[in-house]
Amino acid sequence: MILVDNSYIGQKIHRSRRTAKIRRIDAARMLRITPKKLLRYESGKELIPESVLERLFYNAWAMMAVRNAQYREMPRRPQWEK
């Protein structure tokens, strides 16, 4: 069993949001929470409810699916051009 605390998960959420260049207000809309509440989760001041984590993972998988579809649609170079 692995135990992690609020601040660890919050830091990971914050870093991944910043890496994806998603503003806090936009991320909060995706998660259907207020930006202030997201800030409290990211700073580790408040425990993240399971429902919010589910929406977070759902959105992450949806974004990866979209990116994957974009890569599949890109034309491949012929073998001899590599």
DAWO-V827835 format. One record per pair of residues at least 12 apart in sequence whose ideal C-beta (glycine too) atoms are under 6 Angstrom apart, sorted by the first residue. I is the first residue (numbers start at 1). GAP is how many residues later the second one is. Records with the same first field share a line. If there is no record, write none. Layout:
I: GAP + GAP
//
This chain:
6: 38 + 41
7: 37
10: 31 + 32 + 33 + 34
13: 29
14: 28
24: 14
30: 29
31: 21 + 24
//
